[in-house]
Amino acid sequence: MNARSAKNLMEQQVDLVRPVLELRTGMSQHLIQQVLPHLDPAGQEVVREVIEYLDEETDIEENLPYFLDVALGEIRRTLAPKAYDGGFAGSGGCRPGDGDSFVSYRQLTPEEEVLREAMQPIGVLMGAARRALYHAEAVRQSIRLLGME
């Protein structure tokens, strides 16, 4: 890579922020349509707070990944007790007692499938936000270390 093709820090940061802005645009609607209808009332209240945060805060700041993780936690909490049924999940058809665990997965309902699929865009946005925030913090720390403040 030659010096002309290397991106400066600002260009790198913009490249990290752009996907966050793009993904964040429809996240409130995603949560309203794909997540809220499938949660219990307590979970709905928590996710409404996440939606409120997304609608009110437009900056990319440290709380964004936290709030997205809260929404993911509510989805996991809803799916976790329903994802296991207590059957046998072994390797290659072994019988219980052959050292394999006794756990199986039951078929998810269509509503649970929607919730499971709804997790992916939330996780992608959370990862993009973390990368943008980590890069910005690394730049801040580097400037401080170099005495360029």
C-alpha positions as CSV (number, residue, x, y, z in Angstrom):
1,M,0.0,0.0,0.0
2,N,1.5,3.3,-1.0
3,A,1.1,6.5,1.0
4,R,-1.4,8.0,-1.4
5,S,-3.9,5.1,-0.9
6,A,-3.8,5.2,2.9
7,K,-6.8,6.9,4.5
8,N,-6.3,9.6,7.1
9,L,-7.9,9.2,10.5
10,M,-10.9,11.3,9.6
11,E,-11.6,9.2,6.5
12,Q,-11.3,6.1,8.6
13,Q,-13.7,7.4,11.2
14,V,-16.2,8.5,8.6
15,D,-16.0,5.0,7.1
16,L,-16.8,3.5,10.5
17,V,-19.6,6.0,11.3
18,R,-21.4,5.7,7.9
19,P,-22.8,2.2,8.5
20,V,-23.9,3.1,12.0
21,L,-25.9,6.0,10.6
22,E,-27.4,3.8,7.8
23,L,-28.3,1.0,10.2
24,R,-29.7,3.2,12.9
25,T,-32.1,4.9,10.5
26,G,-34.7,2.1,10.6
27,M,-33.9,0.5,13.9
28,S,-36.8,2.0,15.8
29,Q,-39.2,0.7,13.2
30,H,-37.5,-2.6,13.2
31,L,-38.0,-2.9,17.0
32,I,-41.6,-1.8,16.8
33,Q,-42.5,-4.2,14.0
34,Q,-40.3,-7.2,14.6
35,V,-39.7,-7.3,18.3
36,L,-42.3,-5.5,20.4
37,P,-45.3,-7.7,19.3
38,H,-43.5,-10.9,20.4
39,L,-42.4,-9.8,23.9
40,D,-44.2,-10.0,27.2
41,P,-45.4,-6.7,28.7
42,A,-42.2,-6.3,30.8
43,G,-40.0,-6.9,27.8
44,Q,-42.1,-4.5,25.7
45,E,-41.6,-1.8,28.3
46,V,-37.8,-2.3,28.2
47,V,-37.7,-2.2,24.4
48,R,-39.9,0.9,24.3
49,E,-37.2,2.6,26.4
50,V,-34.6,1.5,23.8
51,I,-36.9,2.9,21.0
52,E,-37.3,6.2,22.9
53,Y,-33.5,6.4,23.3
54,L,-33.0,5.8,19.5
55,D,-35.6,8.4,18.6
56,E,-34.3,11.1,21.0
57,E,-30.5,10.6,20.8
58,T,-29.1,11.1,17.3
59,D,-25.4,11.2,18.3
60,I,-23.3,8.1,18.3
61,E,-22.2,7.9,21.9
62,E,-21.3,5.2,24.4
63,N,-24.8,4.4,25.4
64,L,-25.9,3.3,21.9
65,P,-24.3,-0.2,22.1
66,Y,-25.6,-0.5,25.7
67,F,-29.2,0.1,24.7
68,L,-28.9,-2.2,21.7
69,D,-27.6,-4.9,24.0
70,V,-30.5,-4.4,26.3
71,A,-32.9,-5.0,23.4
72,L,-31.0,-8.2,22.5
73,G,-31.1,-9.3,26.1
74,E,-34.9,-9.0,26.1
75,I,-35.1,-11.1,23.0
76,R,-32.8,-13.7,24.4
77,R,-34.8,-13.8,27.7
78,T,-37.9,-14.4,25.7
79,L,-36.4,-17.1,23.5
80,A,-34.2,-18.9,26.1
81,P,-36.8,-20.8,28.1
82,K,-38.5,-21.8,24.9
83,A,-35.5,-22.9,23.0
84,Y,-34.8,-26.1,25.0
85,D,-37.1,-29.1,25.5
86,G,-35.0,-31.6,27.4
87,G,-34.4,-34.2,24.7
88,F,-31.2,-35.8,23.6
89,A,-28.6,-34.1,21.5
90,G,-25.7,-36.4,21.0
91,S,-23.1,-37.0,18.4
92,G,-24.0,-39.5,15.7
93,G,-27.0,-41.2,17.3
94,C,-25.5,-42.2,20.6
95,R,-27.8,-43.3,23.4
96,P,-28.2,-41.4,26.7
97,G,-25.6,-42.5,29.1
98,D,-22.9,-42.8,26.4
99,G,-21.3,-39.5,27.7
100,D,-23.4,-37.2,25.5
101,S,-25.6,-34.5,26.9
102,F,-29.3,-34.8,27.2
103,V,-30.5,-31.6,25.5
104,S,-32.6,-31.0,22.4
105,Y,-34.0,-28.1,20.7
106,R,-37.7,-27.9,19.8
107,Q,-39.0,-26.3,16.7
108,L,-39.4,-22.5,17.2
109,T,-42.9,-21.0,16.5
110,P,-43.2,-18.6,13.7
111,E,-43.2,-15.7,16.2
112,E,-40.0,-17.0,17.8
113,E,-38.4,-17.3,14.4
114,V,-39.3,-13.6,13.8
115,L,-37.6,-12.7,17.1
116,R,-34.6,-14.8,16.4
117,E,-34.2,-13.2,12.9
118,A,-34.8,-9.7,14.4
119,M,-31.6,-10.1,16.5
120,Q,-29.3,-10.0,13.5
121,P,-29.7,-6.3,12.4
122,I,-29.6,-5.2,16.1
123,G,-26.3,-7.1,16.5
124,V,-24.9,-5.7,13.3
125,L,-25.7,-2.1,14.4
126,M,-24.3,-2.8,17.9
127,G,-21.0,-4.1,16.4
128,A,-20.7,-1.2,14.0
129,A,-21.3,1.3,16.8
130,R,-18.7,-0.3,19.0
131,R,-16.1,-0.2,16.2
132,A,-16.8,3.5,15.5
133,L,-16.6,4.3,19.2
134,Y,-13.4,2.3,19.8
135,H,-11.7,3.9,16.9
136,A,-12.7,7.4,18.1
137,E,-11.4,6.6,21.5
138,A,-8.2,5.3,20.1
139,V,-7.7,8.5,18.1
140,R,-8.5,10.6,21.3
141,Q,-6.0,8.6,23.3
142,S,-3.3,8.8,20.6
143,I,-3.7,12.6,20.3
144,R,-3.4,12.8,24.1
145,L,-0.3,10.6,24.2
146,L,1.3,12.6,21.4
147,G,0.6,15.9,23.3
148,M,-1.4,17.3,20.4
149,E,-4.4,18.5,22.4
